Amino acid sequence: MLKLRVIPTLLYRDFGLVKGVGFDSWRPVGSAMQAVKVYNMREVDELVFLDIRATADERPPDFAIVDELADECFMPMTVGGGVRSVDDARRLLQVGADKVAVGAAAAERPQLVREIAERFGAQCVVVSIDVRRPGGGPGEACIRAGTRPTGKEPVAFAQEMESLGAGEILLQSIERDGTMEGYDLELIRRVSDAVSIPVIASGGAGNYDHLAGAVLDGHASAVAAASIFHFTQQTPLEAKRHLAGKGIAVRL
């Protein structure tokens, strides 16, 4: 059985890290390099680094900043934002990314997921699915920082991405993002139970029990979080100790 991963998320905008609520109201939270160095010391399992303006600005990933961060990052790093081609993926892997996250492009040109997987392997491809579910129900995948609906139901979209070669799904609840009120467990469970690839739960973690719930009730394979680590004294290591106490296999 694979051990659960606890994954801090770094959201990069313009010149530094930010954190918002509901994919909006962004506030600065520090330097990306400083965060990487802190997480090195805290021995986290992985990092997710997302450039949240790249797609909206119609520009490629910032390969220079990824190169700088990768030189200091001693854990696997998934990088997303602005990935529109196999060449973008290739360059990110060359400068030090371990995995490439594809969001808007996966919805707009799904074959890109197959192309990257065939070129570099499924283990390199993470498809980011951002979901709005305002009134309950199935919900809808949205792209471009949650501003554009795709018409795609999350479970069917995740299954399509798996069939095209995605190695993981990063599943994010837009409504829960930054609220610290807990993950959307129903959404996580429906997607996790519908695919055989790992699902990373994201959006809403505020305490260690929320992380455990994503695994025990949501059936997630990994948990990603940002606010809990930016704005509280809670740490990834203590999170893993708490999860271990719940009988969840983690790396300690």
N, C-alpha and C positions, 0 to 999 in steps of 0.2 A: 504493500500500500504506500502510495506517495505521501510524503509529509506535507502538511498544510504550509503554505507560504504566507507570510505577513509582509505586505508590500506598500511602503510609503509612496504617495503620488506627489510629484513635483509639477506644478502648473506654471509654465513660463510665458511671460508676456512682455514684449519689448526688451527691457533690460534686467528683469528680475523675476522672482517668484511672486505669484499672487494667489489669493484664495477668495472665492465668492460664495454666494448662496443661490441655488437654482440656476447656475451658469450665468450669473449676473452679479452686479455690485462688487466688482473686484477690488480687493485691498492688497497692498504690498505686504509680503511676509518675509522678505530677505533675499539673500544672494543664493543663487543656485549652487555655486561652488562651495559656499559655507555649509549648505544643507548636505551636499554629498560627503563632505569631510566629517560632519557630525554622524551621518548614518554609517559611514565606515567604522567609526568607533563603536557604534551601537550594534554592529554586526547584523544588519538586517538581511533578509533573504534575497530580496531583489528591490530595484527601484523602477518606477514608471516616470518618464520625463515626457511631458506633452507641451508642445508649443501651440498654445490655444489661438494664436492670431495668424499662423502661417496660412491656413486654408482661406480664411476671410480676406487676407491680403493678397491672395493669388500668388504666393511665393513658395519656393521649395523650402525644405527644412534648413535650419541654420547649422550647417555642417561644422562650422568653426567652433561654435559653443559646445556642440556634442563632442568634438575632438578634445577640447579642453577638459570637459567634465570626465570623459572616459579615461583620461590619463590619471585621474585621481580616484576613480570609482573602482572599488575592489569587490564589487558584487555585480551580478548580471543586471543589465539595464535595458529596458524596453523604451524605445523612442518613437514618438508619433507627432503628427502635425505637419501638414503640407506634403505628405507622401502621395505622389500622383503617378509614379512610374517605377518600373523595375530598376532603372538607373538611380532613382532616389533611394530605393532600398539598398542597392549595392553600395552607394556612397556612405550611407549611414552605417552599414556593417563594416566598411573599410575604416571608418574613423573611430570605431569602438563600440557601437551599439551591438547588443547580443540578440535582440529581437526588434522587429519593426511593427509598429501599430498603424493600422490603416483604418480610417474612419469614413470620411465623406466619399473618398474614391471607391470604397468597397460597395457603397450604395449606388453610386453613379456609374461605375464601370466594374461590375463584380468580377469579370475575368482577370482583373489585375491581381486578385488574391491567388488565383490559379497560377498566373505567370510567376509571381514571386515565390510561391511554394515549390513550383517545379524547378526554379533556378537555384534556390537556396535551401529548400527543405521546409516542411510544414512547421518544424519547431521554431522557425524564425518569424512566423506570421501570426500576429495578434490582431484580431478584428475588434475594433472599438464600436460598441453599439450603445448609443445614448437614447434613453427611452422616456417619453412623456406618457404619463398615465393619470391624468388629472381626476377622472371620475371612476377610477378602478378599471375594470375591463381589461382587454388584452394589451392595450397601449400601442404606441406607434414609435418606431425608430425615427429619430431626427438627426440632422447633420448640421454642420457649420455652426458649432457651439449652441446647438439646440434651436436654431432660428428657422430651420427649413424642414418641414415634415417630408417623409419619404413615401408614405403610404404602405410601408412594410411593417407587418406584425412581427414583434421581436422573436418569437419562437421560430416562425417560418424563416425569418431572416438568418437567425443563428444556424439553423439546419442547412440553409443554402450555403452559408459561408463554410461550414464543415465539409460539405460535399465538394467545394472548390479547393479545399486543401488548407484551410485555416488550422493552426495548431492550438489556438486558445481564443476565448472570447472574453473581452473586457466589458462587462455589463454595468452600465451606469444609469442610475435613476436621476433624472434631471430634477424632479420635485424634491427628492431627499438630499440632493447635493448641498453640502455645507450646513445642513440643519442640525446635525449631530443628534437626531431623533431616532436613528436606527435605519437599517437597510430595508428596502422593499422585499421582504422575504418571499412573498407570493411570486413576484416577478422572477427572482433568482431561482426559486425552486422549479418553476415551469420551464425556464430555459435550461437549467442544469439537467433536469430529468429528460429533456428532449434531445440532448446531444451527448456524444461520448468523449468529446474533448474537454479539457479543463475550462471552467468558467470562473473568472475573477470577479467577485462581488465588489461594487464600488458605489458610493453615494449614501451618506447618512450616518456613518459610524461615529458614536460619541462616547462609548465606553467599551470595556472588554467583553461584556456580555453581548453587546451588539455583534462583535466579531464572532463569538461562539455561535450565536443564532444563525448567522449567515451560513455556517458550516452544518450545524446540527439540524436546523429547520429548513435552510435554503439549499442545502446540498452543494454549496460552492466548493471549489477545489483550492481557492486562494481568496484572501481578503485584501483589498486595497483601501487606503484611507489617507486623508490629508489633514483635515481640521483637528482631529483628535491628537495628532502629533505636533501640529503648529501651535495650538491654542490651549493645551492642557499640559499637565505634568506627566501624562501617561506616555509610555515609551513602547517601542516594538518588542523589546526584550521582556518587559513585564507583561505585555499582551500575550506573548508566547507562553510564559509561565502560567498565566491564567488559563489559557487554552489547554495546556498540558494537564492542568488540574481538572479539566472537564473531560479528560480522556481522549483528547484530540492529539494525534501524532504531529509534533512540530520539531523543527531543528533547534536544539538548545546548545 
